[in-house]
Amino acid sequence: MKLKMKPAVQMPHVKVRKKKAYITSQNFDFLSQISGDGGKAGMKGGINEGLRSCELQYGSYCIWHEENREDMKDSMVKKLKDQLFVARAYYPSVAKIPAQNTLTRDLKQNIQELERVLSESTTDADLPPEIQKKSERMEATIAKSKSVTTDCHNVDKKLRQIFDLTEDEANFHMKQSAFLYQLAVQTMPKSQHCLSMRLTVEYFRDDSFDQELPVKYSDPTLQHYVIFSTNVIASTVVINSTVLHARDSMNQVFHVLTNGQNYYAMKHWFLGNTFKDAVVEVLNIDPFIPDYYDKTTPSHLNLPTEFRVSFHGINNASAMHSRTQYISIFSHSHYLLPEIFKNLEKVVVLDDDIVVQQDLSTLWSLNMGQKVMGAIQICSVRLGQVRSYLGESSFHKNSCTWMSGLNVIDLARWRKLGISETYWKLVKEQVSKKEGSAALASLLTFQDLIYALDNDWVLSGLGHDYGLSTQSIKKAAVLHYNGNMKPWLELGIPKYKVYWRKFLNPENQFLNECNVNP
């Protein structure tokens, strides 16, 4: 793979009268309105404005819902709901007319019958056999109600009230569905929880494993890969895919940084599995977290933080346009790397939601000059577009944002420039932004210190974008499943799971016993 410095990406010139940007954490919402300029107008073709508006409010849930929408056969159910809607609007006005007692009684009876039927029916197949006659009776009753002289203002008022209630109900169900989607994203699947518990128990039960090779773990002449993870199978896929595509796995050392809760499960798993000639070290990150960090941040492992950045506005044709970008950024824990690996001068950091498809050894001969980190840059989102979030900090508005996933880090230069100290200083300044402080501080910390990797290294979006081509997937050295639809979740995008699943051993005893089958 050819390695080169990427020239600054020129953004298409778009005349924008009004432009707004929103940043939302995938895990925590802190939706705010900020001003921005520049950027690409519009999104990929085929996405309607309704979906764009939904995505702005509810994120990738809308994409998942649109792709998994079932073609329901409910035309009769919808017709009955429409009839019920109209009948309810006329009933109060008809009931006020003394001469229409019979019509009032029939209208009430038909309303109650349809309410009972619809409470038990979602599709046409759920409806009782005599529903056609009930619908015809309701239609006739509505026709009689319309022929009666009533106060049109009252009918109109009632229609509006019912419409508002129906709209509120629809919004409630949308919010409820989005919440359940988010819950499924953040909750560990039962099978994986079983795996973690089983491995933890087995660790304390079995002390027959050979102990580790500390010399290799700190040898600066070897290729050291760092993975922050609390997920056994996710980190396994990363390591397995990296090793299987390596020209020489003997030089590879993997450091899995996890928390105390998952440490023993990880330890037992990686001691019991081999990855060609590579070695794997599992570290509990908790002892490395200094006490003074508690003043501004939680004292626990932080995985890379994913954000949804949405832009929308009015272009010079007076038409609404919008686009959404999903980015992942270093968390607080990444800034402990120089402290944890004091003897190392260079590491490659891999997110646990990636799959490696090519040899990564050329990254170790990469000359980054005076830069601290090699990363994929996202020039469709520039610092100037999120300036309201950055406060009074000094920054270049045309600086591109960057992605975690595959990052080459010069630890020697990191220490020399005091990157961690700069970061924590910025975090304290950004602490009022709550969950956004880590991402914003990271963007500012590495300003002008990013070496832009060629885009062929990483293809992002396999955790939210259904439109990636097979050709682009096969071409990429690394596949990044950034987004909510991770490949180990049931919500994962099925056509992308095959690239991830093949690096798991389906015959593994623990996976079978816990029914782990992503």
C-alpha positions in Angstrom: 0.0 0.0 0.0 1.3 3.4 -0.9 1.7 5.8 1.9 1.7 9.5 1.3 0.7 12.8 2.8 -2.7 13.8 1.7 -3.2 17.3 0.4 -5.9 19.4 2.0 -9.3 18.4 0.6 -11.0 21.3 -1.2 -14.6 21.6 -0.1 -17.2 22.3 -2.8 -18.2 25.9 -2.8 -21.9 26.2 -1.8 -23.7 29.5 -1.3 -25.6 29.2 2.0 -27.9 31.7 3.4 -28.5 29.9 6.6 -26.6 27.0 8.0 -27.0 25.1 11.3 -25.1 22.2 12.7 -25.9 19.8 15.5 -23.6 17.5 17.3 -25.1 14.5 19.2 -23.3 11.8 21.0 -24.4 8.3 20.0 -24.6 7.4 23.7 -25.5 10.7 25.3 -27.7 13.5 23.8 -26.5 17.0 24.2 -28.2 18.5 21.1 -27.3 22.1 20.6 -27.6 24.6 17.8 -24.4 26.1 16.4 -23.5 28.1 13.4 -21.3 26.7 10.6 -20.2 27.6 7.1 -18.9 25.7 4.1 -19.4 22.0 3.7 -21.2 19.8 1.2 -24.9 20.4 0.7 -27.2 17.5 0.7 -26.8 13.8 1.4 -26.6 10.8 -0.7 -29.3 10.4 -3.3 -32.4 8.4 -2.4 -32.9 9.7 1.1 -36.0 11.8 1.4 -36.4 14.8 3.6 -38.6 12.9 6.1 -35.8 10.5 6.8 -33.3 13.3 7.0 -35.4 15.1 9.5 -35.9 11.9 11.5 -32.2 11.2 11.5 -31.5 14.7 12.8 -33.7 14.0 15.8 -33.3 10.3 16.4 -30.0 9.4 14.7 -29.3 6.0 13.1 -32.6 4.5 14.5 -34.3 6.1 11.5 -31.9 4.5 9.0 -32.4 1.1 10.7 -36.2 1.5 10.8 -36.4 2.5 7.2 -34.2 -0.5 6.1 -36.1 -3.0 8.3 -39.6 -1.7 7.6 -42.0 -4.6 7.0 -44.6 -4.4 4.2 -47.7 -4.8 6.4 -51.0 -5.8 4.8 -53.2 -3.4 6.8 -55.2 -1.5 4.2 -58.5 -2.5 5.9 -57.1 -1.6 9.3 -56.2 1.9 8.0 -59.6 2.3 6.5 -61.3 1.4 9.8 -59.0 3.9 11.6 -60.0 6.6 9.2 -63.7 5.8 9.7 -63.3 5.9 13.5 -61.4 9.2 13.2 -64.4 10.8 11.3 -67.1 9.2 13.5 -65.5 10.5 16.7 -65.4 14.0 15.2 -69.1 14.0 14.4 -70.4 12.3 17.5 -70.3 15.2 20.0 -72.2 17.5 17.5 -74.8 14.9 16.6 -75.4 13.9 20.3 -76.5 17.5 21.0 -79.4 17.3 18.6 -82.5 15.9 20.4 -84.2 14.6 17.3 -81.2 12.5 16.4 -81.2 10.0 19.3 -81.3 7.0 17.1 -78.4 8.2 15.0 -76.5 9.1 18.1 -77.0 5.6 19.5 -76.0 4.0 16.2 -72.9 6.2 15.9 -71.8 5.4 19.5 -72.4 1.7 19.0 -70.3 1.6 15.8 -67.5 3.6 17.4 -67.4 1.1 20.3 -67.4 -1.8 17.9 -64.5 -0.5 15.9 -62.5 0.5 19.0 -62.8 -3.1 20.3 -61.8 -4.6 16.9 -58.8 -2.2 16.4 -57.6 -2.8 20.0 -57.0 -6.5 19.0 -55.9 -6.0 15.3 -52.7 -4.7 13.8 -53.0 -6.2 10.3 -55.9 -7.3 8.1 -55.3 -10.9 9.0 -56.2 -10.1 12.6 -59.6 -8.7 11.7 -62.8 -10.8 12.4 -64.7 -12.4 9.4 -67.6 -10.0 9.7 -65.5 -6.8 9.5 -66.7 -5.9 6.1 -70.2 -5.6 7.3 -69.1 -3.5 10.3 -67.2 -1.2 8.0 -70.3 -0.8 5.7 -72.5 0.0 8.7 -70.0 2.6 10.0 -69.8 4.1 6.5 -73.6 4.4 6.3 -73.8 5.9 9.8 -71.1 8.5 8.9 -73.0 9.4 5.8 -76.1 10.0 7.8 -74.2 12.2 10.3 -72.8 14.3 7.5 -76.3 14.9 6.1 -77.5 16.2 9.5 -77.2 20.0 10.0 -74.6 20.5 12.6 -72.3 23.2 13.8 -69.3 22.9 11.4 -67.1 24.9 13.7 -67.6 22.2 16.4 -66.9 19.4 14.0 -63.8 21.1 12.8 -62.6 21.8 16.3 -63.1 18.1 17.3 -61.3 17.0 14.2 -58.3 19.1 15.1 -58.3 17.8 18.7 -58.4 14.2 17.5 -55.7 15.0 14.9 -53.4 16.5 17.6 -54.0 13.5 19.9 -53.2 11.1 17.0 -50.0 13.1 16.2 -49.0 13.0 19.8 -49.5 9.3 20.0 -47.4 8.8 16.8 -44.6 10.9 18.3 -44.8 8.9 21.5 -44.4 5.6 19.7 -41.5 7.0 17.6 -39.7 8.1 20.8 -40.5 4.8 22.5 -39.1 2.9 19.5 -36.0 5.0 19.3 -35.4 4.5 23.0 -35.8 0.7 22.7 -33.3 0.8 19.8 -30.8 2.8 21.8 -31.3 0.4 24.7 -30.6 -2.6 22.4 -27.4 -0.8 21.2 -26.1 -0.1 24.7 -27.1 -3.4 26.4 -24.8 -6.4 26.2 -26.5 -9.4 24.5 -27.4 -12.2 26.9 -25.2 -14.7 25.1 -22.1 -12.4 25.5 -22.9 -11.7 29.1 -23.0 -15.5 29.6 -19.6 -15.8 27.9 -18.0 -13.1 30.1 -19.4 -14.8 33.3 -18.2 -18.3 32.2 -14.7 -17.1 31.4 -14.4 -15.3 34.7 -15.4 -18.4 36.6 -13.0 -20.5 34.6 -10.2 -18.1 35.2 -10.3 -18.7 39.0 -11.0 -22.4 38.6 -8.1 -23.2 36.3 -4.5 -22.1 37.2 -2.7 -24.4 34.7 -2.1 -21.7 32.0 1.5 -20.7 31.3 2.3 -17.3 32.5 3.1 -14.4 30.2 6.1 -13.2 28.4 6.9 -9.8 29.9 10.0 -9.3 27.7 8.0 -9.1 24.5 5.4 -6.9 26.0 7.9 -4.0 26.5 10.3 -4.7 23.6 10.3 -1.4 21.5 11.7 -3.3 18.4 8.4 -5.2 18.0 5.1 -4.0 16.5 2.7 -3.0 19.3 -1.0 -2.8 18.8 -3.3 -1.4 21.5 -7.0 -2.2 21.7 -9.4 -0.6 24.2 -12.2 -3.0 24.8 -14.7 -4.6 27.2 -15.9 -7.0 24.5 -14.2 -10.4 24.3 -15.4 -11.4 20.8 -14.9 -8.0 19.3 -11.3 -7.7 20.4 -10.8 -11.3 19.2 -11.9 -10.4 15.7 -9.6 -7.4 15.6 -6.6 -9.5 16.7 -7.4 -12.5 14.6 -8.0 -10.5 11.4 -4.8 -8.5 12.0 -2.6 -11.7 12.5 -4.1 -13.7 9.7 -3.2 -10.9 7.2 0.3 -10.2 8.6 3.4 -11.2 6.7 5.2 -12.0 9.9 3.1 -12.4 13.1 6.1 -13.1 15.2 6.8 -9.4 15.6 3.3 -8.6 16.6 2.3 -7.8 20.2 -1.3 -6.9 21.1 -2.2 -5.1 24.3 -5.9 -5.3 25.2 -6.8 -2.6 27.7 -10.0 -3.4 29.6 -11.6 -2.7 33.0 -11.6 -4.6 36.2 -15.0 -6.1 35.5 -13.9 -7.8 32.3 -10.3 -8.3 33.1 -10.4 -11.9 34.2 -12.7 -13.0 31.4 -10.4 -11.4 28.9 -7.3 -12.9 30.6 -8.7 -16.4 30.5 -9.8 -16.1 26.9 -6.5 -14.9 25.5 -4.4 -17.2 27.5 -6.5 -20.1 26.1 -6.4 -19.1 22.5 -3.4 -18.7 20.1 -3.0 -16.2 17.3 -0.2 -17.7 15.1 3.1 -16.4 16.5 1.7 -13.1 18.0 1.4 -12.6 21.7 -1.5 -10.9 23.6 -1.3 -9.0 26.8 -4.4 -8.1 28.8 -4.2 -5.1 31.1 -6.6 -3.8 33.7 -6.6 0.0 33.0 -8.2 0.9 36.4 -4.9 1.1 38.3 -3.5 3.5 35.7 -6.2 6.1 36.2 -4.9 8.8 38.5 -7.1 9.9 41.4 -7.1 13.6 40.3 -8.9 12.7 37.1 -12.0 12.1 39.3 -12.5 15.8 39.6 -13.6 16.2 36.0 -14.2 12.6 34.7 -15.5 9.2 35.7 -12.7 7.0 37.1 -13.3 4.1 34.6 -12.3 2.8 31.2 -13.7 5.0 28.4 -14.0 3.6 24.9 -13.8 5.8 21.8 -16.8 8.2 21.8 -19.0 8.2 18.7 -20.8 11.4 17.6 -23.4 12.3 15.1 -22.8 15.6 13.4 -25.7 16.9 11.4 -25.9 20.0 9.2 -28.9 21.5 7.6 -29.9 24.8 6.2 -31.3 26.6 3.2 -29.3 26.9 0.0 -29.5 29.5 -2.7 -32.4 27.7 -4.4 -34.4 28.1 -1.2 -34.5 24.4 -0.7 -33.8 22.6 2.5 -30.7 20.4 2.5 -29.0 18.3 5.2 -26.3 15.8 5.8 -25.1 13.7 8.7 -21.6 12.6 9.5 -20.7 9.9 12.1 -17.3 10.3 13.7 -15.5 8.5 16.5 -12.9 10.3 18.7 -10.4 9.3 21.4 -11.8 9.1 24.9 -10.2 10.0 28.2 -8.5 6.6 28.5 -6.4 7.1 25.3 -4.5 9.9 27.0 -3.0 7.4 29.5 -1.1 5.6 26.7 2.3 7.3 27.5 1.9 6.4 31.1 1.0 2.7 30.5 3.6 2.1 27.8 6.6 3.9 29.2 9.2 1.8 27.3 7.5 2.1 23.9 8.0 4.9 21.3 5.4 3.9 18.8 2.1 2.1 18.9 -0.9 1.5 16.6 -4.3 1.9 18.2 -7.1 -0.2 16.9 -10.8 0.3 17.8 -12.6 -2.9 18.8 -15.2 -2.5 16.0 -12.8 -2.9 13.1 -11.8 -5.8 10.8 -8.3 -5.9 9.2 -8.2 -7.1 5.6 -4.5 -6.4 4.7 -1.1 -6.4 6.2 -0.5 -3.4 8.5 3.3 -3.7 8.7 4.0 -0.8 6.4 2.5 1.5 9.1 5.6 0.9 11.1 7.9 2.4 8.4 5.7 5.5 8.1 7.6 8.8 8.4 5.2 11.2 10.0 7.7 14.0 10.3 6.7 16.4 13.2 3.2 15.0 13.5 2.1 13.0 16.5 -0.6 10.8 15.1 -1.5 9.2 11.8 -5.3 9.1 11.2 -8.0 9.3 8.6 -9.1 12.9 8.3 -12.8 13.9 7.8 -12.7 17.1 5.9 -16.5 17.2 5.4 -16.5 18.3 9.1 -14.1 21.2 9.9 -13.5 22.9 13.2 -15.0 26.1 11.8 -18.3 24.3 11.5 -18.4 23.5 15.2 -16.9 26.7 16.5 -19.7 27.4 18.9 -18.9 24.2 20.7 -15.2 25.1 20.9 -15.7 28.2 23.0 -12.9 30.8 23.2 -10.2 28.3 22.3 -7.8 29.2 19.5 -8.2 27.0 16.4 -7.9 27.1 12.6 -11.4 27.0 11.1 -10.4 25.0 8.1 -8.7 22.2 10.1 -10.3 18.8 9.4 -11.6 16.5 12.0 -10.2 13.0 12.3 -11.4 9.5 13.1 -10.3 6.9 15.6 -10.3 3.3 14.3 -6.8 3.0 12.9 -4.3 5.4 14.5 -0.5 5.4 14.4 0.9 7.2 17.4 4.4 8.5 18.0 4.6 8.2 21.8 8.0 9.8 22.0 6.8 13.0 20.3 3.5 12.8 22.3 5.5 12.9 25.5 7.8 15.7 24.2 4.8 17.9 23.3 2.9 17.1 26.5 -0.2 16.0 24.6 -1.9 14.5 27.6 -1.4 17.6 29.7 -2.8 19.8 26.9 -5.8 17.5 26.6 -6.7 17.5 30.3 -6.3 21.3 30.4 -8.8 21.5 27.5 -11.2 19.1 29.2 -11.4 21.2 32.2 -12.2 24.2 30.0 -14.8 22.2 28.1 -16.3 20.5 31.2 -19.5 22.5 30.9 -20.1 20.7 27.6 -20.6 17.5 29.6 -20.3 14.4 27.4 -18.9 16.5 24.5 -15.8 17.6 26.4 -13.7 14.5 25.4 -14.4 14.8 21.7 -14.0 18.6 21.5 -10.8 18.5 23.6 -9.4 15.8 21.4 -10.1 17.8 18.2 -8.3 20.8 19.7 -5.4 18.8 21.2 -4.3 17.3 17.9 -4.9 20.4 15.8 -2.0 20.5 13.2 -0.5 17.3 14.7 -2.4 14.8 12.5 -0.6 13.0 9.6 -3.4 12.2 7.1 -3.4 8.5 6.2 -4.6 7.7 2.7 -8.3 7.0 2.6 -7.7 3.5 1.2 -6.5 2.4 4.6 -10.0 2.6 6.3 -13.6 2.3 5.1 -15.9 3.7 7.7 -19.6 3.5 8.1 -20.3 -0.2 8.3 -22.3 0.4 11.5 -24.7 2.8 10.0 -24.5 3.1 6.2 -26.4 0.6 4.2 -25.1 1.9 0.9 -21.4 0.9 0.9 -20.4 -1.0 -2.3 -18.8 -4.5 -2.3 -15.9 -3.0 -4.4 -15.1 -0.4 -1.8 -15.3 -2.9 1.0 -12.9 -5.3 -0.7 -10.5 -2.5 -1.5 -10.1 -1.2 2.1 -7.3 -2.4 4.3 -9.5 -1.9 7.4 -13.3 -2.0 7.8 -14.6 0.3 10.5 -18.1 -0.6 11.9 -18.5 2.9 13.5 -22.1 3.7 14.3 -24.7 2.0 16.5 -25.3 -1.1 14.4 -22.3 -3.1 15.5 -21.7 -6.5 13.9 -22.0 -8.4 17.2 -25.5 -7.0 17.8 -28.7 -8.3 16.4 -29.2 -4.8 15.0 -26.0 -5.1 12.9 -26.3 -4.7 9.1 -26.6 -8.3 7.8 -24.7 -7.9 4.6 -21.6 -6.5 6.5 -21.6 -9.1 9.2 -20.0 -11.8 7.0 -16.7 -9.8 6.8 -16.6 -9.8 10.6 -18.0 -13.2 11.5 -15.5 -15.2 9.6 -12.8 -14.3 12.1 -14.6 -16.0 15.0 -14.2 -19.7 15.6 -17.8 -21.2 15.6 -16.5 -24.4 17.1 -15.2 -22.8 20.3 -16.6 -24.5 23.3 -17.4 -21.3 25.3 -19.1 -19.7 22.3 -21.3 -22.8 21.7 -22.2 -23.2 25.3 -23.4 -19.6 25.6 -25.0 -19.6 22.1 -22.8 -16.8 20.9 -23.7 -16.5 17.2 -23.7 -12.9 16.1 
